[in-house]
Amino acid sequence: MKAFTFPTGTWPRRLRRLSLLLALAVAGCGGEVGLGFVWFSGGDHWDDHPDWPSWPDRPQGATGLFPIAGDICGVCSVSRDGTGSAARFSDPQGIAADGAGNLYVAEGSAATIRKITPQGVVSTLAGSAGAPGNADGSGAVARFNTPTRLKADADGNLYVTDSGNSAIRRVTAAGVASTLAGSGVCGSSDGSGAQAQFCNPKGIALDRHGNLWVADTGNHTVRRIDLQGRVTTVAGAPGVCGSADGASAGARFCNPQDVTVDQWDNVYVADTGNSTVRMIAPDGRVSTLAGLPGQCAYLDGSPGVSRLCSPSGIDVDGNDLYVADTGNATIRRINLDNVTSTVAGVAGQNGIVLGALPGGLDRPIGVALAPDGSLALTTHNLVVKLLAAH
């Protein structure tokens, strides 16, 4: 009898399902044995906003794209604080949510970090609009150079890839910026603090142990910063653009632009230059979950069939991955079986269309899971909320 095997990259994700089922079975057996299982450790949900349906209060099955902040206009190249549509963004890229429902946006061209409250009030947390530089400090004293992605921890600290400075920065909830790693010079070296070097890093994620994961875009590598601040190269070869699965030492990436980590310690990579989504398992093995290296195209389906085009944002929700498929102007979902489907947007049609899905998006970049179960997106110079069908 022929042995049954899962496709490469699928079996570790199926093992996650088995662990969940076992946890639920044990918890439901009664008696003295109990096993907890936590999907999200943040707040329960965002407060209501006058423009959004909210979860879990929204009508069963309601979906769509809804405005959070910014406005739809042909040229929105300014950075301006305000509420809802009165606010303006200049090149918003990465987006992150904290447990209280606040959103944070890395505003690349304006060189700032912005904050959006659950009521849609936008303010500048750190940096000064239109004044790029490299300086630690509080609020408007801090300087960034093309910040691109960010992630919030349980204490409200933000971790930011300061791409133009080739550094990893931390911004406290009060807006105080400091440099965690990187010398300010494009290079590739492991070590601590300024001894470590990155080159145009973009993606950043935080795992359940407190380690930071970095998509070191210009070096074509995935790096890790541990709790002691030590930087190590986990997968890929510095300066080598390619695509190869297998053991981490032999794996290759090309211009990866985002990463996310699930609660089983699998690391997912938006491998932008290859138009693929990759996974690094806890044992270091790298596999391809969606897309075909070197083919910028659009197609839903299983691994080997699906096609993406320059995906540049990624986040995880339980067993589902959500991908900002930038070149296709869509948000894609990859389920536990690694089957890719389209959640929002129409492939090849750039333009903002709010309301009922599929709606329309314009080169979406940032995608982040919010505590209410929705997704927050950056698209053009707008921040929107996506309520997807499940």
C-alpha positions in Angstrom: 0.0 0.0 0.0 1.3 3.4 -0.9 1.9 5.6 2.1 -0.1 8.8 2.3 1.9 12.0 2.5 0.9 15.6 2.8 2.3 18.1 0.2 5.4 19.9 1.3 4.5 22.7 3.7 1.0 21.3 4.4 1.6 18.7 7.1 3.0 21.1 9.8 -0.1 23.2 9.4 -2.3 20.1 9.7 -0.5 19.1 12.9 -1.7 22.5 14.2 -5.3 21.4 13.6 -4.7 18.1 15.4 -3.3 19.9 18.4 -6.4 22.2 18.6 -8.8 19.2 18.3 -6.9 17.4 21.1 -7.1 20.5 23.3 -10.8 20.9 22.7 -11.4 17.2 23.4 -9.5 17.3 26.7 -11.2 20.5 27.8 -14.6 19.0 27.0 -14.2 15.7 28.8 -15.0 17.0 32.3 -13.4 15.6 35.4 -10.3 17.1 36.8 -8.3 17.5 33.6 -8.4 20.8 31.8 -6.4 22.4 29.0 -6.5 26.1 28.1 -6.2 27.3 24.6 -5.8 31.1 23.9 -6.3 32.4 20.3 -5.7 36.1 21.1 -4.5 37.8 24.3 -5.6 41.3 23.5 -8.8 43.2 24.1 -12.2 41.7 23.2 -13.2 44.1 20.5 -13.0 47.7 19.2 -15.5 50.2 20.4 -18.2 51.2 18.0 -17.4 53.7 15.3 -20.2 55.6 13.5 -19.0 54.5 10.1 -18.3 50.8 10.7 -20.3 47.7 11.5 -18.6 46.2 14.5 -17.8 42.7 15.6 -19.4 40.8 17.3 -22.4 43.2 17.0 -22.4 43.4 13.2 -25.3 41.5 11.5 -24.5 37.8 10.8 -22.8 37.4 7.5 -22.2 41.2 7.0 -19.1 41.9 4.9 -17.5 44.8 3.2 -14.8 47.5 3.1 -15.4 50.5 5.4 -13.5 53.7 5.9 -11.4 54.3 9.0 -9.3 57.3 8.3 -8.1 59.3 5.3 -10.0 60.1 2.2 -10.3 59.0 -1.4 -8.6 61.6 -3.7 -6.5 61.5 -6.8 -3.4 63.0 -5.1 -3.2 62.8 -1.3 0.5 63.5 -0.6 0.2 65.4 2.7 0.3 64.2 6.3 -2.3 65.7 8.5 -3.8 64.9 11.8 -7.6 64.9 12.2 -10.6 62.6 12.6 -11.8 60.2 10.0 -11.9 61.6 6.5 -10.3 64.9 7.7 -7.0 63.1 8.3 -4.4 62.6 5.6 -1.7 60.1 5.1 1.4 60.2 2.8 2.5 56.7 1.7 1.0 54.6 4.5 2.6 51.2 4.5 2.6 48.8 7.5 -0.2 48.8 10.0 -0.6 47.2 13.4 -3.2 47.0 16.1 -2.8 46.9 19.9 -5.1 45.2 22.4 -7.0 48.4 23.1 -8.1 48.7 19.5 -5.7 51.5 18.5 -4.2 51.3 15.1 -0.6 52.4 14.2 0.6 53.2 10.7 4.2 53.4 9.4 4.0 56.4 7.1 6.9 56.0 4.7 7.2 59.2 2.7 6.3 61.4 5.7 8.8 59.6 7.9 6.4 59.4 10.8 4.5 56.9 13.0 0.8 57.6 13.2 -1.8 56.5 15.7 -5.6 56.0 15.1 -7.9 55.6 18.1 -11.0 53.4 17.9 -13.0 56.6 17.4 -11.0 57.4 14.2 -8.8 60.2 15.7 -5.5 60.3 13.9 -2.4 61.8 15.6 1.4 61.7 15.0 3.0 59.6 17.6 6.6 60.0 16.6 8.6 61.7 14.0 8.0 65.0 12.1 6.2 64.9 8.8 8.5 65.7 5.9 11.6 65.7 8.0 13.5 62.4 7.5 16.5 61.6 9.6 17.9 59.3 12.2 17.4 60.4 15.8 16.1 58.9 19.0 13.9 61.0 21.2 10.3 61.8 22.1 7.5 62.6 19.7 8.4 65.2 17.1 12.1 65.1 18.2 12.5 61.5 16.9 13.5 61.1 13.3 12.9 58.2 10.9 13.8 57.5 7.3 11.1 55.6 5.4 9.6 53.5 8.1 7.7 50.7 6.5 6.3 48.0 8.9 5.6 47.8 12.6 4.2 45.6 15.3 2.7 46.2 18.8 3.4 44.2 21.9 1.1 43.6 24.9 2.5 46.8 26.7 1.8 49.1 23.7 5.4 49.3 22.5 5.9 49.5 18.8 8.7 47.8 16.9 9.4 49.5 13.6 11.5 48.7 10.6 13.2 52.0 9.8 14.1 51.0 6.3 16.0 54.0 5.1 18.2 53.9 8.2 18.6 50.1 8.0 17.6 49.9 11.7 15.1 48.4 14.0 13.5 51.0 16.3 11.2 50.8 19.3 8.5 53.4 20.1 6.8 53.4 23.4 3.1 54.1 23.9 4.2 57.6 24.9 6.0 58.2 21.6 9.6 57.8 22.8 11.8 56.3 20.1 15.0 54.3 20.6 17.2 52.1 18.4 17.2 48.4 19.1 19.5 47.1 16.4 21.3 48.3 13.3 24.2 50.7 12.6 22.4 53.0 10.2 24.5 51.6 7.4 23.3 49.0 4.9 25.1 45.8 5.5 24.7 42.3 6.9 26.2 41.2 10.2 24.9 39.4 13.2 25.5 40.7 16.7 23.9 43.1 19.2 22.8 46.7 19.0 24.9 48.8 16.6 27.2 45.7 15.8 24.3 44.2 13.9 23.6 45.4 10.4 20.6 45.2 8.2 19.9 46.5 4.7 16.5 48.1 4.0 14.5 45.8 6.4 10.8 46.0 5.9 8.8 43.2 7.6 8.7 42.7 11.4 6.8 40.3 13.7 6.7 39.4 17.3 6.5 35.7 18.4 4.9 34.4 21.7 8.4 34.1 23.3 9.1 37.8 22.7 11.5 37.3 19.8 11.4 39.7 16.9 11.5 38.4 13.3 12.7 40.7 10.5 12.3 40.4 6.8 15.7 41.9 5.9 14.6 42.9 2.4 17.9 44.2 0.9 19.8 41.2 2.2 17.2 38.6 1.0 17.2 37.0 4.4 15.0 36.4 7.5 16.6 37.5 10.8 15.7 37.1 14.5 16.3 39.4 17.4 16.1 37.5 20.8 15.2 38.9 24.2 18.8 39.8 24.8 18.9 41.9 21.6 21.1 39.5 19.7 20.6 39.4 16.0 21.0 36.1 14.0 20.3 35.2 10.4 17.8 32.3 10.3 17.3 31.7 6.6 18.5 32.9 3.3 21.9 34.0 2.1 22.9 37.7 2.4 23.1 39.3 -1.0 21.7 36.3 -2.9 18.3 36.7 -4.5 16.7 33.3 -5.3 14.1 30.8 -4.4 14.9 27.5 -2.7 13.0 25.4 -0.2 14.5 23.0 2.3 16.8 23.4 5.3 17.3 27.0 6.4 20.9 27.1 5.5 20.1 26.3 1.9 16.9 28.3 1.6 16.7 31.4 -0.6 14.4 34.4 -0.7 14.2 37.5 -2.9 13.3 40.8 -1.5 11.0 39.5 1.3 8.9 42.4 2.6 6.8 41.1 5.5 6.7 38.3 8.1 4.2 37.0 10.7 4.4 34.3 13.3 1.6 31.9 14.5 1.2 30.5 18.0 2.9 27.3 16.9 6.1 29.3 16.1 5.7 28.9 12.3 7.1 32.0 10.5 5.4 33.1 7.3 7.1 35.3 4.8 5.7 37.5 2.0 8.5 36.7 -0.5 7.8 39.7 -2.6 10.5 39.4 -5.3 9.4 35.7 -5.9 5.6 36.5 -5.8 5.2 33.7 -3.3 4.3 33.1 0.4 6.8 30.9 2.3 6.8 29.2 5.7 9.7 28.6 8.0 8.8 25.7 10.4 10.1 25.6 13.9 12.8 23.0 12.8 14.0 25.5 10.2 12.7 23.9 7.1 11.4 26.3 4.5 8.5 25.5 2.2 6.3 27.4 -0.4 2.6 27.7 0.4 1.4 29.8 -2.5 2.5 31.2 -5.8 5.2 30.1 -8.2 8.7 31.8 -8.0 9.2 34.3 -10.8 5.6 34.3 -12.0 3.7 37.5 -11.2 0.1 36.4 -12.0 -3.3 35.8 -10.5 -5.0 32.5 -9.8 -6.8 31.0 -6.8 -6.3 27.4 -5.9 -4.0 24.9 -4.2 -0.2 25.0 -3.9 1.4 24.7 -7.3 -1.8 26.2 -8.9 -2.2 29.5 -7.1 -0.5 32.6 -8.3 0.3 35.9 -6.6 1.9 39.2 -7.8 4.4 41.0 -5.5 2.7 40.3 -2.1 4.0 42.7 0.4 1.9 42.4 3.6 0.9 39.3 5.7 -0.8 38.5 8.9 -2.2 35.4 10.6 -5.6 34.7 12.1 -5.7 31.2 13.7 -5.2 28.8 10.8 -5.7 31.5 8.1 -3.1 33.7 6.5 -4.2 37.0 5.0 -2.0 38.5 2.3 -1.9 41.9 0.7 -1.3 40.8 -2.8 -0.1 44.3 -3.9 0.5 43.7 -7.6 -3.0 42.2 -8.0 -4.8 44.9 -5.9 -6.4 42.2 -3.8 -6.4 40.6 -0.3 -5.9 36.9 -0.5 -6.5 34.2 2.1 -4.5 31.0 2.5 -6.3 28.4 4.6 -5.0 25.4 6.6 -4.9 23.3 3.4 -2.8 26.0 1.7 -5.7 26.8 -0.7 -5.6 30.4 -1.8 -8.8 32.4 -2.3 -9.6 36.1 -2.9 -11.2 38.0 -0.1 -11.4 41.6 -1.4 -10.5 43.5 -4.5 -10.6 42.7 -8.2 -7.4 41.4 -9.7 -5.7 43.9 -12.0 -8.1 46.7 -11.2 -6.5 49.4 -9.0 -9.1 51.8 -7.5 -10.9 52.3 -4.2 -14.4 51.0 -4.1 -15.9 50.9 -0.5 -18.9 49.0 0.6 -19.9 45.5 -0.5 -17.3 43.0 -1.4 -15.3 42.4 -3.6 -15.0 46.2 -3.5 -11.8 47.7 -4.9 -8.3 48.4 -3.6 -5.3 50.3 -4.8 -2.0 48.6 -4.3 -2.7 47.4 -0.7 0.4 47.0 1.4 -0.4 46.8 5.1 -2.7 44.1 6.6 -3.3 43.5 10.3 -5.7 41.5 12.3 -7.7 43.7 14.8 -9.1 42.5 18.1 -12.6 42.6 16.8 -11.8 40.0 14.2 -11.7 42.4 11.3 -8.7 43.3 9.2 -7.2 46.8 8.9 -5.6 47.7 5.6 -3.6 50.4 4.1 -4.4 51.1 0.4 -3.4 54.2 -1.6 -3.5 57.0 1.1 -6.4 55.5 3.0 -6.9 53.2 6.0 -9.9 50.9 5.7 -11.5 48.1 7.6 -12.2 44.8 5.9 -15.0 42.5 7.2 -14.4 39.3 5.4 -16.7 36.3 4.9 -15.7 33.3 7.0 
